[in-house]
């Protein structure tokens, strides 16, 4: 989202950009699987065709 413009400006300034994941949010594979399932279900229920297609993959 905002990472690409920030990365470009930092690299133009002569520094190397290394993104670190936040330490306050631990990885939780169960949450990710649940969230992806909810996204698939909700996208496939939308009336627009492009969202229904996305629901098959995301």
N, CA, C and O atoms as a GROMACS GRO file, in nm:
protein
  232
    1UNK      N    1   0.081  -0.116   0.000
    1UNK     CA    2   0.000   0.000   0.000
    1UNK      C    3   0.088   0.125   0.000
    1UNK      O    4   0.110   0.186  -0.104
    2UNK      N    5   0.137   0.162   0.117
    2UNK     CA    6   0.221   0.282   0.123
    2UNK      C    7   0.369   0.244   0.115
    2UNK      O    8   0.456   0.330   0.105
    3UNK      N    9   0.396   0.113   0.120
    3UNK     CA   10   0.534   0.067   0.126
    3UNK      C   11   0.615   0.103   0.000
    3UNK      O   12   0.729   0.146   0.013
    4UNK      N   13   0.559   0.087  -0.119
    4UNK     CA   14   0.635   0.112  -0.241
    4UNK      C   15   0.684   0.256  -0.256
    4UNK      O   16   0.802   0.275  -0.283
    5UNK      N   17   0.598   0.358  -0.238
    5UNK     CA   18   0.650   0.495  -0.248
    5UNK      C   19   0.756   0.525  -0.143
    5UNK      O   20   0.855   0.593  -0.172
    6UNK      N   21   0.736   0.476  -0.023
    6UNK     CA   22   0.834   0.498   0.084
    6UNK      C   23   0.966   0.431   0.048
    6UNK      O   24   1.073   0.489   0.066
    7UNK      N   25   0.958   0.309  -0.002
    7UNK     CA   26   1.079   0.235  -0.040
    7UNK      C   27   1.156   0.311  -0.148
    7UNK      O   28   1.278   0.322  -0.141
    8UNK      N   29   1.085   0.363  -0.248
    8UNK     CA   30   1.152   0.436  -0.356
    8UNK      C   31   1.224   0.561  -0.305
    8UNK      O   32   1.338   0.587  -0.342
    9UNK      N   33   1.156   0.637  -0.220
    9UNK     CA   34   1.216   0.759  -0.167
    9UNK      C   35   1.339   0.727  -0.083
    9UNK      O   36   1.441   0.796  -0.094
   10UNK      N   37   1.330   0.625  -0.001
   10UNK     CA   38   1.445   0.587   0.083
   10UNK      C   39   1.561   0.541  -0.004
   10UNK      O   40   1.675   0.578   0.023
   11UNK      N   41   1.534   0.462  -0.107
   11UNK     CA   42   1.642   0.414  -0.193
   11UNK      C   43   1.701   0.527  -0.277
   11UNK      O   44   1.820   0.526  -0.307
   12UNK      N   45   1.619   0.626  -0.316
   12UNK     CA   46   1.672   0.742  -0.388
   12UNK      C   47   1.767   0.821  -0.298
   12UNK      O   48   1.862   0.883  -0.346
   13UNK      N   49   1.740   0.818  -0.168
   13UNK     CA   50   1.824   0.892  -0.073
   13UNK      C   51   1.956   0.820  -0.046
   13UNK      O   52   2.043   0.876   0.021
   14UNK      N   53   1.971   0.699  -0.098
   14UNK     CA   54   2.096   0.626  -0.082
   14UNK      C   55   2.096   0.525   0.030
   14UNK      O   56   2.201   0.468   0.061
   15UNK      N   57   1.982   0.500   0.092
   15UNK     CA   58   1.974   0.402   0.199
   15UNK      C   59   1.910   0.274   0.146
   15UNK      O   60   1.842   0.275   0.043
   16UNK      N   61   1.933   0.165   0.218
   16UNK     CA   62   1.871   0.039   0.179
   16UNK      C   63   1.747   0.018   0.266
   16UNK      O   64   1.751   0.035   0.388
   17UNK      N   65   1.637  -0.019   0.202
   17UNK     CA   66   1.510  -0.038   0.272
   17UNK      C   67   1.494  -0.184   0.309
   17UNK      O   68   1.498  -0.272   0.223
   18UNK      N   69   1.475  -0.210   0.437
   18UNK     CA   70   1.446  -0.345   0.484
   18UNK      C   71   1.324  -0.338   0.575
   18UNK      O   72   1.329  -0.276   0.681
   19UNK      N   73   1.218  -0.400   0.532
   19UNK     CA   74   1.095  -0.398   0.612
   19UNK      C   75   1.100  -0.507   0.716
   19UNK      O   76   1.132  -0.622   0.686
   20UNK      N   77   1.068  -0.471   0.839
   20UNK     CA   78   1.060  -0.568   0.947
   20UNK      C   79   0.914  -0.586   0.984
   20UNK      O   80   0.838  -0.490   0.994
   21UNK      N   81   0.876  -0.710   1.005
   21UNK     CA   82   0.739  -0.737   1.047
   21UNK      C   83   0.720  -0.686   1.189
   21UNK      O   84   0.815  -0.690   1.268
   22UNK      N   85   0.602  -0.638   1.224
   22UNK     CA   86   0.581  -0.588   1.360
   22UNK      C   87   0.594  -0.701   1.462
   22UNK      O   88   0.546  -0.812   1.439
   23UNK      N   89   0.658  -0.672   1.572
   23UNK     CA   90   0.678  -0.774   1.676
   23UNK      C   91   0.558  -0.788   1.767
   23UNK      O   92   0.544  -0.888   1.837
   24UNK      N   93   0.470  -0.688   1.768
   24UNK     CA   94   0.356  -0.692   1.858
   24UNK      C   95   0.244  -0.781   1.805
   24UNK      O   96   0.148  -0.809   1.877
   25UNK      N   97   0.254  -0.825   1.679
   25UNK     CA   98   0.151  -0.911   1.621
   25UNK      C   99   0.216  -1.043   1.581
   25UNK      O  100   0.284  -1.051   1.479
   26UNK      N  101   0.193  -1.145   1.660
   26UNK     CA  102   0.255  -1.274   1.630
   26UNK      C  103   0.180  -1.346   1.518
   26UNK      O  104   0.060  -1.325   1.499
   27UNK      N  105   0.252  -1.429   1.446
   27UNK     CA  106   0.191  -1.505   1.336
   27UNK      C  107   0.095  -1.608   1.393
   27UNK      O  108   0.127  -1.677   1.490
   28UNK      N  109  -0.021  -1.617   1.334
   28UNK     CA  110  -0.120  -1.714   1.379
   28UNK      C  111  -0.184  -1.777   1.255
   28UNK      O  112  -0.277  -1.721   1.198
   29UNK      N  113  -0.133  -1.895   1.214
   29UNK     CA  114  -0.183  -1.959   1.091
   29UNK      C  115  -0.333  -1.989   1.096
   29UNK      O  116  -0.400  -1.986   0.993
   30UNK      N  117  -0.385  -2.017   1.214
   30UNK     CA  118  -0.527  -2.047   1.226
   30UNK      C  119  -0.612  -1.924   1.191
   30UNK      O  120  -0.714  -1.936   1.124
   31UNK      N  121  -0.568  -1.808   1.235
   31UNK     CA  122  -0.640  -1.685   1.202
   31UNK      C  123  -0.636  -1.659   1.053
   31UNK      O  124  -0.736  -1.620   0.993
   32UNK      N  125  -0.520  -1.682   0.992
   32UNK     CA  126  -0.507  -1.656   0.849
   32UNK      C  127  -0.600  -1.748   0.769
   32UNK      O  128  -0.667  -1.702   0.676
   33UNK      N  129  -0.605  -1.874   0.805
   33UNK     CA  130  -0.693  -1.968   0.735
   33UNK      C  131  -0.839  -1.928   0.753
   33UNK      O  132  -0.917  -1.933   0.657
   34UNK      N  133  -0.876  -1.889   0.874
   34UNK     CA  134  -1.014  -1.848   0.901
   34UNK      C  135  -1.050  -1.723   0.822
   34UNK      O  136  -1.158  -1.714   0.764
   35UNK      N  137  -0.959  -1.626   0.822
   35UNK     CA  138  -0.984  -1.501   0.751
   35UNK      C  139  -0.999  -1.526   0.602
   35UNK      O  140  -1.088  -1.470   0.538
   36UNK      N  141  -0.912  -1.608   0.545
   36UNK     CA  142  -0.920  -1.639   0.402
   36UNK      C  143  -1.052  -1.709   0.368
   36UNK      O  144  -1.113  -1.680   0.265
   37UNK      N  145  -1.096  -1.799   0.455
   37UNK     CA  146  -1.223  -1.868   0.431
   37UNK      C  147  -1.339  -1.768   0.434
   37UNK      O  148  -1.429  -1.775   0.349
   38UNK      N  149  -1.338  -1.677   0.530
   38UNK     CA  150  -1.444  -1.576   0.538
   38UNK      C  151  -1.442  -1.486   0.415
   38UNK      O  152  -1.548  -1.448   0.364
   39UNK      N  153  -1.324  -1.451   0.366
   39UNK     CA  154  -1.314  -1.368   0.246
   39UNK      C  155  -1.370  -1.441   0.125
   39UNK      O  156  -1.444  -1.382   0.046
   40UNK      N  157  -1.335  -1.569   0.110
   40UNK     CA  158  -1.386  -1.647  -0.004
   40UNK      C  159  -1.538  -1.653   0.001
   40UNK      O  160  -1.605  -1.633  -0.101
   41UNK      N  161  -1.592  -1.681   0.119
   41UNK     CA  162  -1.737  -1.693   0.132
   41UNK      C  163  -1.809  -1.562   0.102
   41UNK      O  164  -1.909  -1.560   0.032
   42UNK      N  165  -1.756  -1.453   0.157
   42UNK     CA  166  -1.824  -1.324   0.137
   42UNK      C  167  -1.809  -1.273  -0.006
   42UNK      O  168  -1.903  -1.215  -0.060
   43UNK      N  169  -1.694  -1.295  -0.068
   43UNK     CA  170  -1.676  -1.249  -0.206
   43UNK      C  171  -1.765  -1.327  -0.302
   43UNK      O  172  -1.820  -1.269  -0.396
   44UNK      N  173  -1.781  -1.456  -0.279
   44UNK     CA  174  -1.862  -1.535  -0.371
   44UNK      C  175  -2.010  -1.502  -0.360
   44UNK      O  176  -2.087  -1.536  -0.450
   45UNK      N  177  -2.053  -1.436  -0.252
   45UNK     CA  178  -2.193  -1.399  -0.236
   45UNK      C  179  -2.228  -1.264  -0.297
   45UNK      O  180  -2.345  -1.229  -0.306
   46UNK      N  181  -2.128  -1.188  -0.338
   46UNK     CA  182  -2.155  -1.057  -0.400
   46UNK      C  183  -2.211  -1.075  -0.540
   46UNK      O  184  -2.177  -1.173  -0.607
   47UNK      N  185  -2.295  -0.983  -0.586
   47UNK     CA  186  -2.360  -1.000  -0.717
   47UNK      C  187  -2.266  -0.975  -0.836
   47UNK      O  188  -2.291  -1.028  -0.944
   48UNK      N  189  -2.160  -0.897  -0.819
   48UNK     CA  190  -2.071  -0.866  -0.931
   48UNK      C  191  -1.988  -0.988  -0.969
   48UNK      O  192  -1.937  -1.059  -0.882
   49UNK      N  193  -1.974  -1.011  -1.099
   49UNK     CA  194  -1.902  -1.130  -1.146
   49UNK      C  195  -1.756  -1.131  -1.105
   49UNK      O  196  -1.703  -1.236  -1.068
   50UNK      N  197  -1.690  -1.013  -1.110
   50UNK     CA  198  -1.547  -1.013  -1.078
   50UNK      C  199  -1.522  -1.054  -0.933
   50UNK      O  200  -1.419  -1.115  -0.903
   51UNK      N  201  -1.615  -1.019  -0.842
   51UNK     CA  202  -1.597  -1.058  -0.703
   51UNK      C  203  -1.625  -1.207  -0.685
   51UNK      O  204  -1.560  -1.272  -0.603
   52UNK      N  205  -1.719  -1.259  -0.759
   52UNK     CA  206  -1.746  -1.402  -0.751
   52UNK      C  207  -1.627  -1.483  -0.800
   52UNK      O  208  -1.595  -1.588  -0.745
   53UNK      N  209  -1.561  -1.432  -0.904
   53UNK     CA  210  -1.440  -1.498  -0.955
   53UNK      C  211  -1.329  -1.493  -0.850
   53UNK      O  212  -1.259  -1.592  -0.828
   54UNK      N  213  -1.312  -1.377  -0.786
   54UNK     CA  214  -1.210  -1.364  -0.682
   54UNK      C  215  -1.237  -1.460  -0.567
   54UNK      O  216  -1.144  -1.513  -0.507
   55UNK      N  217  -1.363  -1.481  -0.536
   55UNK     CA  218  -1.399  -1.570  -0.426
   55UNK      C  219  -1.354  -1.712  -0.447
   55UNK      O  220  -1.339  -1.788  -0.352
   56UNK      N  221  -1.333  -1.750  -0.572
   56UNK     CA  222  -1.287  -1.886  -0.600
   56UNK      C  223  -1.140  -1.906  -0.565
   56UNK      O  224  -1.097  -2.016  -0.534
   57UNK      N  225  -1.064  -1.796  -0.571
   57UNK     CA  226  -0.919  -1.809  -0.555
   57UNK      C  227  -0.867  -1.752  -0.424
   57UNK      O  228  -0.776  -1.810  -0.364
   58UNK      N  229  -0.923  -1.642  -0.378
   58UNK     CA  230  -0.869  -1.576  -0.259
   58UNK      C  231  -0.928  -1.637  -0.133
   58UNK      O  232  -0.895  -1.594  -0.022
   0.00000   0.00000   0.00000
